[in-house]
Amino acid sequence: HERLVGSEMCIRDRKLTTECIENVIMMMPFSATLIWTFGERQRMIWKGIKITFCLSVSIEFLQLFLRLGTFQLSDIFYNTLGGCLGSVIYGVCWKMIGKQQ
């Protein structure tokens, strides 16, 4: 069983694995829903990034302490990236809807 670290976890033999994409996609709706639920319009991207980062770190530490999977910094990075993208997409959609009304 080979152990991969960092970018090797997402790119193997010059092919992108689905694990990274899944981590990004998993957090996109979370951050968008979070901003929508709490009505945060000011600094929404930054707040989405911070909350998603904290959630990702919490998940990884739970995996470490409960021995359910492995602690991976790449998961934190890609989850946070997904949170950022979700916040940006929500912000763009919110501004576009606001201009139409």
Secondary structure, DSSP 4 states (H G I P E B T S, - for coil): -----GGGGTEETTEE-HHHHHHHHHHHHHHHHHHHHHT--TTHHHHHHHHHHHHHHHHHHHHHHHTSS---HHHHHHHHHHHHHHHHHHHHHHHHHHHH-
